[in-house]
Amino acid sequence: MDFVVEYKDCCGCGACHEVCPKSAITMKIDEYGYVYASIDNELCVDCGKCKSVCPAIVNNNDKEFEKKAYAGTSLDESTKKSTSGGIFALFAKKVLSEGGVVYGTEMNESFDVQVIGIESEEELPKLQGSKYVQSNMLSAFKKIKEALKEKKVLFCGTPCQVSALKNYIGKESENLILVDIVCHGVPNSQMFKDEIALFQKKYKDNLSGFAFRDKDFGQNCVGNLKFKNKDGKRALYSYSSPYYTAFLKCDIFRESCYSCAYSNTNRPGDITICDYWGVEKQEGEFHMACQEKGMVGISGIIINTKKGEEFFEKSKEKLLCKESTVEKIQKENGNLVCPSTRGRNYDTVRAIYKESGWDGVSRFYNKKYRKQRITRQLYNACPKFVKKLARKVLGK
């Protein structure tokens, strides 16, 4: 098949598919479950519109604005569903309060991960929380462009998605606020749904939901499973999910993620948000003040454009923040420096998946990291005072 760009560079955003005037581009799934843009040469008229919106080709970021950076956490209780400092939710509420539309990623009841728009605060929980899966945003491009004629729109996504939307809209729109997240890389939705199928089989189709990371179960929780019956939800810890293990090991990202043009401080969004890893070292007093107030997560916030700065200033009413620097936020945020490195198990996992699907991959991870999984399970079963003593002995 012919591609808009080389296989290794395509991020699967779908902007080319949406902009093609002849419907010559289709999004096809390869043997590993990743989506790519394919051109039908019989329909193609070589207009070049697909290349004009491709984030692998066009990177029109504002390089003149002097960036500003902050450590911040939301003071709004209703934003606590967010997995870090609640910054996205705070921005979303600002736009919604002005009658605008907010676009972000939802995982629905069928475990489909897709970009949707919301127009009320009641819908905001749909977009909160991390989803370590590539989201489908095909239906969003045209809807956002249409909404911008009358309303303010906030879009939050991975930097390649933000860049694609920016290129698709074309001319600068004062109504469009773009927020990009610091992304480690994206696995595909097919592998994620394969893992969900294994959980469904294990729990006899009683699974009703899945969440990545969960503050209710503490910092060591990588996610939770939600059930239809009285079981409520169950925590997932390190190595108990092969999919999450593969994500953390950088074994199942799409090819473009390992050479991502946006894994640096040259960001496409008006604002960049991320977990502020290492904030206790870089902004110790602020971190301590947040802990005293019971704040669980702190975000790194980077302002990339004048429009982003103006929007941020208007959104600060319920934000506890301190000015920081881009360099400090970069310290322990590797994807603000360079792309993720292909994991050691990358080739093995692809070979296993091609031969025996996710069942085979799951068996591979469960066997390879059996010791770590058992150790983590034993640790999590210990009383808090034992865990505290263990951390003190180990110097952690």
N, C-alpha and C positions, 0 to 999 in steps of 0.2 A: 504494500500500500504506500501511497505518497503522503507525506506529512507537510504541514505548514512550516514547521522547523524540524530539525533533527530529533529523532526519538529521545535522545538523552537530554534535550533542552525543553521539550514540551511539558508544561506544568498541568495540563488538563483543565484549564480554567473555563474553556468553552467560548471565550470572547469571539474567536474567529468564526465559530459555528453560528453565533448570533448575528454577526455583522454581514455575513455573506449574502449578497443580493440574489444569488442564483441557487441557494440551498445546496451548494456543491460540497459542503463540509459536514461530515457526520462524526459523532463521538463514538469510537469503537473501543471495546475492551480487549486487552491483550491476554495472553495465556496465564498471566499472573494476577489478573484482576484490575490492572491499571487502565485508566481511560486516556485515549489519545485522539487527536483531531486528524481525520483522514480525508483527503481530497479526491473527489470524483473528477478525473481529468476531462471527461466528456461534457460535464456541466460547467466546469471552470472557464471563465473568460479572462483570466489574468488581470483582474481589476486592481489587485494588490491590497484590498481592504483588510483581508485577513492578517497580512503582515503589519498593517498600520496599527492594529490593536494588540498584537502579541507582546506580552510582557517580557519575553525572552529577546525581543528585537528592539522594542521601544521602551526606554526608561526615561521619562520626562520629569524627573524630580527637581525640586527647588534647591539648587546648590548654593544660592547666594544668601539665604536667610541664616543668621547666626543662631544655632540651636540653643535651646534652654532645656534644663533637665530638673526633675523633682523626684523626691521620694514622697509617696502619698498613700493615704488610706481613707476610705469613706466613713463618715460619721453617721450616715443614714442607715438605720437598722434594716430597712427593707432591701438593702443591697447585699446583705450578708450571704446570700446564696452563691455569690460569685466566689471563685476559687482563690483569688488573691486579695487585692485591696479594694475590690468593688468599684474600680474606676470606670469600667465600661458601663455598668449599671447607672452610675451617677451621670455620665454623659447622656445615656439613653433617656433618663428621666427628664433631663433638661430639654432635649429636643421634643419629647412627647408632650411636655407641659406647654410647648409653644405650638402645638397642633401639627407637629411633624411626624415623619415615619422613620422607624429604626429597622435596619436590616442587619441580621446576624445569623448565626448557625443554630439550628434546632435539631435535636434527635427526637423523632416522633415515636409513637407507640409501636410502629413496625420496625424500629431501629434504623430507619433511613436517616441519613445525615444530610441536611439540605439548608440552603440559605432561604430565609423567609423574611417578610416584613411584618411589623406590628405597629398598631396605632394607639395602644392603651397600656397603662402601667400594669394592668391585670395580666397582660400577656407576656410581660418582661421575663418571668422565670423560664419561659421556653428558650430564651437566648442566653441565659446565664449558665455558668459552669463550663469547664473545659471539655472539648470533644477532640480526642486525638485520632481523628479520621478525616480524610479529605471530603469536604462537603460539595454537594452538587449545587452550582449557582446559575445554571442555565436559564431558569425561569425568572431570575432576578434582574438581569440586565435591562430588558425592555421596560419592566415595571418601574425600576428606579429612574430611568430616563424620562418616563411619562410623569412620574410623581414630582420630579424636579421643576416642572412647569408651574406648579402651584404651591409646593410645600418644601420645607427644609427636610433633608434626608441625611441620616447618619448611617454610614456603612462601616462595619467592623469585620475584618477578615485577615487572612494571611497576606503577606506583602505582595505575592504574585497575583492574588485575587484583587487586591486594592489597585495595583498597577493596571491590571486588565480592565477594571471598571473605569479607571481614570482615562485610559486610552479610548475606551468605547464611548464614553460621554463626549469626548473630544474637547470642546472649548471649556474653559474654566467656568464653573458654576458656583456662585456665592451661596447657593442653597445646599451644596453638597459638602458634608464634613466626612473626611476619610480617616479612619483609625486603623492602623495596622498593628498586629501582634507580633512579638518576637517568636518566630516559629522554629522548631527543631527539625521539622520535616514531617511529611504526611504519608501514612500508610493508606491503602485503599479500602473502600467500604466493603468490598467483597470478602476480604480477609476478616474484617471486623464481624460481619454477619455470620461468617463461618464459625467464629468463636462463640457468638451468641447461640448458634444452633447447638453447639456442644453443651453449653450451659442449660439450654432448654431440655436437651436429652437427659442430662444429669438430674435436673430438678422436675422432670416429668411435665414439661410445658407450663410450669407454674411461674415462670419468670415474666415480670411485667415491665421492668425497666433496668437500665444500666447507667451508672454515673461514674465519670472519671474524677478521682480525688473527692474526698468528703471530710469536711472539718469536724463532723460529729464523731468520727472515729479516730481523730488525732492525726498528727503529721505523717505517721508511717503508713497511713491508709492510701492506697493507690486508686481506690474506687469502691463501689458497692453494687450489689445486686438487689433489685427490688422484686418482691413477690406479690402475687395476687391475693394470697390468703393471709392469715393472721401472723405469718412469720415476719412480716414487715420488710426489713432489709438486712442484708448480711455484708460485712466488710470484706474487701479484697485487699490483701497485703502483698508485699513484694514477692515476686516469683509464683504467686498463686494464679496468675493469669498469663498464659503463654503469649497472648497478643500484647499485653502491656510490657512484658519482659522484652519482647522483640522490639517494641517501640523504644524503650529505654536504651537498648543495646544498639540502636540505629541500624537494625537488620532489615527492615521492611519499608523503608521510604522509597518513593518513586525516584527514578534516575535523576531528574532535574534538581532534586533537593540536595544532592551531594555536590552540586556546583552552583548553588543558588546565588544569583546576582544581588540578592537583597540581604544576605547574611553579613551585614556591616552597618555602618551608620548612615549610609545613603538610602534613606527610607522613602517610600512612595506616599505614605500617609501624611495628613496634616499633623497628626499626633501618633506617636508610637507608645504602646503600653506593654509591660512585661512584669514578671515576678522580679522583685529587687533582691536577687540572691546575694548574700553577703552584706546585707544592709547593716547588720549588727557591727560589722567592721568598718564600713564606710561612713555610716551615719549613726554612730553608737548612741548618742543622747536622744536622737529622735526615735530610734528603735525602742529604747527603754521607756520613753514617754508613751509610746503606742501600747507597749505591754502593760503599763500601769493603768491605761484606759480600757484594757481588755480587748485591744485590737489584735486579730489573729494574723492577718496578712498585710504586707506592704508592697505596693507596686512601684516600679520604675516608670516614670513618665518623661518622654522626650518630645519637645515641641519642635516641629520641623518647618512650619510655615507661619506667615503672619496671620492667616486665617485661623490656623490652629491655636495660635497664641490668644487671639481675641475670644475664641470659643472657650478655651480653657479658663480664662479670667472670668467669664460669665458663669462658669460651672463650679467655681471654687467655694460657694457658700457652705456646703456640707462636706468639705474636704479638709482633712488635717494633712498639711504638707510642709515640706521643707525643701528649699532650693538645693540641688545637688549638682553633679556634673555628668556629662555623657561618659567620660572616662571612668568614673566611679561605678556607674551602672554596668559598664562593659566588663569590669573586672571578673565577675563570675557568671556573666551571660555570654557564653562562647559564640552564640549565633548572632551577636552584635559585632563579632570580629571576623568570623569565617564560617562556611557551611559545615554541617555535621559530617564527620568522617564515616565512610561506609563501614558497617559493623563487621566483626570477624566472622559472623555466621551468615553473612549476606548470600554468598554463593551457595552454601549448603542449604539454606532455607528455600531459595528459589528452586533448587533442584528437587528438594523433597516435595514442595508444593506442586510442582509440575507433575511429579510422579504419583503422589498419593494425597494431594489436597491438604487442607488445614488439619485434618486428623493426624496426618503424618508429622506435620510441623509441631503440633501440640505435644505429641509423644516425644519428639526430639528435645523440646525445651524442658518438659517435665523430667526427663531422664538426665539431661545435662546439668540442670540446676536443682536436682533433688536435695542435695545437702543444704544449699542455701534456703530452699523452701522450708525444710524441716526446722532449720535453725531459727528462721523468722517466725514460724508458727509457735515454737516453744517460747521464744522471747515475748511474743504478743500475749501468751497465756499467763505470763508472770504478773504478780502484783506490781503496782506502781513503784513501791519502795525498792523492789528487787531490780527493776529496770533502771532506776535512778542510780543505784549502787553499781550496776554493771557499766553504765555510761561513765561513772566516776573512775572506776578501775581502768577502763579502756581509754580514758582521757578524751571522751567525746562529749 
